[in-house]
Amino acid sequence: MKKLFILLCMTVSSFVASAQSANTFGKEINDKKAIEASALPAKMGDKTEMEAKVSGTVESVCQVKGCWMKVKLDNGETMRVMFKDYGFFVPKDIAGKTVVFEGEAQKKMVPVEHLQHYAKDAGQSKEEIAKITEPKQELTFIADGVLVK
């Protein structure tokens, strides 16, 4: 009976552990001390780079393979979150879900070629992609890990 109980506990523990990691991609992270995505621009101030743990709502995800996601900021703006060293991806169906991600926020000029590539990944039409002719200053994020709530 004691062996059966121990076996049962081990089985339940393994299911709990796999359920927790099923929602984490890349580095294992938690949601403690995460700041809201809408607060990140003000927190960065004049800095061009900053380490942070951020929580926000996913607006969209790369539909090719989940290699980036856009997280809502304020006033309809979004921040593109990419994954360190292209080392992991997120599910393509997490739009509308809350995520926590940890890594480095960056303010940078995104070249036209990258903007067009992102538009193609997002499923925009050739006409919409052709309208992208200027680089754009953006707040982006390189995540080491992502937790989908």
TORVODO-192496 format. One record per atom (N, C-alpha, C, O, CB): residue in three letters; y, z, x. Coordinates in steps of 0.02 Angstrom, whole numbers, plus 50000, padded with zeros to 5 digits. Glycine has a CB too. Example, Ala and Ser with C-alpha at 12.3 -4.5 7.8 and 13.67 -1.06 7.14 Angstrom:
TORVODO-192496
ala497165039050660
ala497755039050615
ala498355039050660
ala498345042350712
ala497765045250565
ser498885035450642
ser499475035750684
ser500025039450645
ser500575040250670
ser499705028650704
***
This chain:
TORVODO-192496
met499405000050041
met500005000050000
met500635000050043
met501114996550029
met500005006149953
lys500625004150097
lys501195004450142
lys501304997750176
lys501884995650184
lys501085010050194
lys500774994250195
lys500834987650227
lys501124982550178
lys501524978350197
lys500144985350253
leu500904982950116
leu501154978450065
leu501904979450055
leu502284974650048
leu500784979449999
phe502114985850053
phe502824987350045
phe503234984650104
phe503764981750094
phe502924994950039
ile502984985650165
ile503334983150224
ile503374975450222
ile503904972650237
ile502964985450289
leu502834972150204
leu502834964950198
leu503334962550146
leu503694957650157
leu502134962350181
leu503364965950090
leu503834964250037
leu504554965050062
leu504974960750049
leu503714968749975
cys504704970450097
cys505374971550124
cys505564966150174
cys506134963750173
cys505424978450158
met505104964250217
met505244958950266
met505374952350231
met505824948650252
met504654958250315
thr505004950750179
thr505094944550143
thr505774944350109
thr506134939350113
thr504534943650090
val505954949850075
val506604950250041
val507164949650093
val507654946250081
val506664956850001
ser507094953050149
ser507614952750202
ser507704945650228
ser508274943550239
ser507424957350261
ser507164942050236
ser507234935150261
ser507574930750210
ser507964926250229
ser506544932250279
phe507444931750146
phe507784927850094
phe508534929450093
phe508944924950086
phe507474929250025
val508704935850100
val509404937850100
val509764934850161
val510314932250154
val509474945550100
ala509444935150219
ala509754932350280
ala509854924850274
ala510374922350294
ala509324933950341
ser509364921350247
ser509444914050241
ser509944912250188
ser510294907250194
ser508774910750226
ala510004916250136
ala510504914950084
ala511214915850112
ala511664912050094
ala510404919550024
gln511304920850155
gln511964921950184
gln512154916250230
gln512724913850228
gln511994928550221
ser511694914050273
ser511864908750321
ser511914901950288
ser512204897350317
ser511354908650375
ala511644901150228
ala511674894750193
ala512404892950175
ala512564887150164
ala511244894950130
asn512844898050171
asn513534896850154
asn513994896750215
asn514604896050208
asn513774902050105
thr513714897450274
thr514104897450335
thr513924891350376
thr513334889650384
thr513974903950376
phe514434888150403
phe514334882050443
phe514694883050510
phe515254885650511
phe514604875650407
gly514374881150564
gly514644882350630
gly514554889650649
gly514034892550633
gly515394880450633
lys515044892550681
lys515014899650703
lys514974904150641
lys515314903050592
lys515644901450745
glu514554909250644
glu514474914150591
glu515124918150585
glu515324921350633
glu513864918850604
ile515444917950526
ile516074921650516
ile516044925550450
ile515594924350410
ile516684916950517
asn516524930050440
asn516594933550377
asn517304932650351
asn517704929150382
asn516424941250385
asp517464935650294
asp518124934550265
asp518614940250280
asp519174940250253
asp518064933750191
lys518424944950322
lys518864950550339
lys519474948150379
lys519414944250426
lys518484955950378
lys520064950650360
lys520704949250393
lys520914941950391
lys521304939750434
lys520654951550465
ala520674938150343
ala520884931150336
ala521564931050300
ala521684934750253
ala520364926950296
ile522014926650324
ile522654925750290
ile522604919950242
ile522174915550250
ile523224924650342
glu523024919850192
glu523024914350144
glu523294908050178
glu523754908350219
glu523464916050082
ala523004902350162
ala523224895950191
ala523964894750178
ala524314892150222
ala522814890150162
ser524214896750120
ser524914895650104
ser525384899650150
ser525964897950157
ser525044897550032
ala525124905050182
ala525524909250226
ala525514906750299
ala525914908950339
ala525294916450223
leu525054902250315
leu524964900050384
leu525584896650414
leu525774898350470
leu524384895350388
pro525914891850380
pro526504888750411
pro527044893750431
pro527324893150486
pro526794883650363
ala527184898550389
ala527694903550405
ala527464908050462
ala527854909950506
ala527854907850343
lys526824909750462
lys526544914050515
lys526574910550583
lys526684913850634
lys525814915950498
met526484903950584
met526524900150646
met527244899750672
met527354899850733
met526244893150637
gly527724899350627
gly528414898750649
gly528514892550691
gly528354886950670
gly528634904950687
asp528784893350752
asp528924887750797
asp528334886150843
asp528364881450882
asp529524889350839
lys527794890050838
lys527214888750882
lys526894882050864
lys526894880050806
lys526704894450876
thr526614878650914
thr526254872450901
thr525504873650895
thr525144869450869
thr526394867350957
glu525264879450919
glu524564881350914
glu524514888850902
glu524924892750925
glu524164879350979
met523994890850864
met523894897950850
met523174899150827
met522924895550783
met524404900450797
glu522854904150856
glu522194906250833
glu522284909850766
glu522744913750757
glu521834910850885
ala521824908450718
ala521894911650652
ala521234911450614
ala520784907550629
ala522444908050611
lys521194915850565
lys520654915750515
lys521014914850448
lys521444918850430
lys520204922350517
val520824909650412
val521204907550353
val520744906950292
val520164905050298
val521554900850367
ser521014908550234
ser520654907750171
ser521054903050126
ser521664903450122
ser520544914650136
gly520704898450093
gly521044893850048
gly520564890150003
gly519964891050006
gly521454888850089
thr520854885849961
thr520474881949913
thr520414874749939
thr520904871749960
thr520804882049844
val519804872149937
val519684865349961
val519954860349910
val519794860749850
val518924864049973
glu520364855749933
glu520644850549890
glu520184844449891
glu520064841349839
glu521354848549913
ser519924842549950
ser519474836849956
ser519064837450021
ser519234841350065
ser519864830149955
val518524833450024
val518074833450082
val517924826250100
val517884821950057
val517414837350067
cys517834824950165
cys517614818350188
cys516974816550151
cys516484820250154
cys517504818250266
gln516984810950115
gln516404808950076
gln515904804850116
gln515374802950090
gln516624805050017
val516054803450179
val515574799950222
val515034804750245
val514444803350237
val515934796650282
lys515244810450276
lys514744815350298
lys514984822550299
lys514644826750328
lys514514813450365
gly515544824050269
gly515784830950269
gly516094833050335
gly516064838950353
gly515224835650252
cys516394828250372
cys516644829550439
cys517354832350440
cys517604833950494
cys516624823350480
trp517684833050383
trp518334836350376
trp518424838450304
trp518084836050259
trp518914831850400
met518894842950293
met519074844950225
met519824846050224
met520124847650276
met518694851350200
lys520124845350166
lys520834846850157
lys520874853250115
lys520534853950064
lys521224840950122
val521294857850139
val521384864250105
val522094864550078
val522564862550112
val521244870250153
lys522174866950017
lys522824867249984
lys523294872150018
lys523094877750036
lys522744869049911
leu523914870050027
leu524454874450051
leu524914875749992
leu524674877249937
leu524844871250113
asp525564875050001
asp526044875949946
asp526344869149927
asp526294864349965
asp526614880749967
asn526634868849868
asn527004862949844
asn526604856449847
asn526884851149860
asn527634862149885
gly525954856849835
gly525544850849834
gly525344848349903
gly524994843349908
gly525894845449798
glu525554851749956
glu525364849650024
glu524664852150040
glu524414856850009
glu525874852350076
thr524354848750089
thr523684850850112
thr523674851150188
thr524104848350222
thr523154845950086
met523164854450214
met523044854850286
met522334852150298
met521854854350267
met523134862250313
arg522284847450345
arg521634844750363
arg521284849650409
arg521564851750460
arg521694837750396
val520664851350393
val520254855750434
val519684851550462
val519284848750425
val519984861950393
met519654851250529
met519114847650562
met518684852750599
met518874858550603
met519394842250612
phe518124850650624
phe517634855350651
phe517544854350726
phe517434848750750
phe516974854550614
lys517574859850762
lys517584859850835
lys517024855650864
lys516444856350847
lys517524866950861
asp517224851150908
asp516764846750945
asp516314842550899
asp515784840350919
asp516334850850992
tyr516544841550836
tyr516144837750788
tyr515444840750782
tyr514954837250770
tyr516104830250809
gly515424847450792
gly514784850950799
gly514444852950734
gly513854854850736
gly514894857050838
phe514784852450678
phe514474854050614
phe514874850650559
phe515434848350571
phe514444861850602
phe514594850450500
phe514914847450442
phe514854852250383
phe514464856950386
phe514594840450425
val515234850950331
val515184855050270
val514924850650213
val514954844450218
val515884858050251
pro514654853650161
pro514424849750104
pro514984845650073
pro515564847750073
pro514114854250050
lys514824839650048
lys515324835150020
lys515544837149950
lys516004834049922
lys515064828050019
asp515224842149921
asp515364843949851
asp515714850749844
asp515614854149793
asp514714844049811
ile516114852849893
ile516424859449890
ile517154859349867
ile517484864449870
ile516374862749957
ala517404853649845
ala518094853349819
ala518164858449763
ala517744858849719
ala518274846149794
gly518714862249765
gly518844867449715
gly518584874249735
gly518754879249703
gly518544865349650
lys518164874649786
lys517894881049808
lys518344884349858
lys518744881149892
lys517184880149837
thr518284890949863
thr518654894849913
thr518254894949978
thr517654895949977
thr518794902049888
val518604893850033
val518294893950099
val518694898550145
val519284899750134
val518244886850129
val518344901150195
val518664904850249
val518474901150312
val517894899350322
val518444912550251
phe518964899950356
phe518814896350418
phe519204899650475
phe519754902250465
phe518994888850412
glu518904899350534
glu519194902650592
glu519234897650649
glu518774893750659
glu518784908850612
gly519784897950687
gly519864893350743
gly520594892850762
gly520944897850767
gly519584886550726
glu520814886550774
glu521494885550799
glu521894880950753
glu521704875250739
glu521474882550869
ala522464883550730
ala522944879550691
ala523374875750741
ala523554878350793
ala523384884050644
gln523534869450724
gln523934865250769
gln524434861250728
gln524274858550676
gln523474860550810
lys525054861050754
lys525554856450726
lys525564850450773
lys525684851250833
lys526274859750720
lys525424844450746
lys525414838650790
lys525574832250752
lys525524831950691
lys524744838050825
met525744827050791
met525874820450763
met525204816850759
met524854816150809
met526394816450807
val525024814750698
val524384811250687
val524514803750688
val524924801250649
val524044813450619
pro524174800150733
pro524284792850739
pro524064789050676
pro523644791450638
pro523914790150799
val524354783250667
val524214778950610
val523454777550605
val523174777750550
val524594772250616
glu523134776050662
glu522424774450661
glu522004780150632
glu521534778950594
glu522174772850732
his522184786350650
his521814792150623
his521944792950548
his521484794150510
his522024798550661
leu522574792150528
leu522744792750457
leu522374787550416
leu522134788950361
leu523504792050447
gln522334781450442
gln521964776150407
gln521214777750404
gln520894776650353
gln522074769350442
his520954780350458
his520244782350460
his520104787750408
his519604787350372
his520044784850531
tyr520544792750404
tyr520454798150355
tyr520494795350284
tyr520114797450240
tyr520984803650365
ala520944790650272
ala521014787650206
ala520374783850187
ala520154784150130
ala521624782850203
lys520094780450236
lys519464776750223
lys518904781750207
lys518514780650160
lys519274772450285
asp518854787150246
asp518354792350233
asp518434795450164
asp517944797550133
asp518394797750286
ala519064795850141
ala519194798850075
ala519064793950018
ala519124795749960
ala519924801250072
gly518884787750035
gly518724782849984
gly519314779249955
gly519274776449901
gly518364786249929
gln519884779149991
gln520474775549966
gln520364768049972
gln519964765750013
gln521114777650005
ser520724764249932
ser520654756949931
ser520964753849994
ser521354757150029
ser520984753949868
lys520784747650008
lys521064744150066
lys521824743550059
lys522174743850109
lys520744737150072
glu522064742649999
glu522784742149987
glu523144748650005
glu523664748650037
glu522914740249914
glu522844754349984
glu523144760849999
glu523134762050075
glu523614764650103
glu522764766449962
ile522594760250107
ile522534761150180
ile523044756850216
ile523344759150265
ile521814759350204
ala523154750750193
ala523634746150225
ala524354748850221
ala524764747050263
ala523594739250192
lys524504753050171
lys525174755850164
lys525324761250216
lys525904763250224
lys525254758750094
ile524814763550252
ile524914768650303
ile525134765150367
ile524734762050402
ile524264772850315
thr525784765550383
thr526054761950440
thr526454766350489
thr526684763950540
thr526504756350416
glu526524772750473
glu526914777250515
glu526494783450532
glu526124785950490
glu527574779350480
pro526554785950594
pro526214792250610
pro526534797850569
pro527084797150543
pro526264793850687
lys526184803450564
lys526424808850521
lys526334815650556
lys525814817050585
lys526054808850453
gln526864819750553
gln526824826550580
gln526424830750530
gln526604831050471
gln527534829550592
glu525884833950553
glu525454837750508
glu525254844350539
glu525224845150600
glu524834833750489
leu525114849150495
leu524784855250514
leu524034853950506
leu523814852450451
leu525034861450471
thr523664854550560
thr522944853550558
thr522594859750584
thr522914864350609
thr522734847250600
phe521934859850577
phe521554865750598
phe520894863450628
phe520554859150599
phe521444870650538
ile520724866250685
ile520074865050716
ile519664871350707
ile519794876350739
ile520134863050792
ala519164871050663
ala518774876950645
ala518154877650688
ala517794872850702
ala518564876750572
asp518024883850710
asp517404885650745
asp516864887150694
asp516264886050707
asp517514891650791
gly517064889650636
gly516584891450584
gly516914891250516
gly517524892250510
gly516294898350597
val516504890050465
val516744889650396
val516264893650351
val515654892950357
val516804882250372
leu516544897750308
leu516164901450258
leu516364898750190
leu516954898950172
leu516294909150263
val515884896250152
val516024893850084
val515834899450036
val515264901850036
val515614887250068
lys516324901649996
lys516194907149949
lys515904904649884
lys515774908649839
lys516834911049936
***
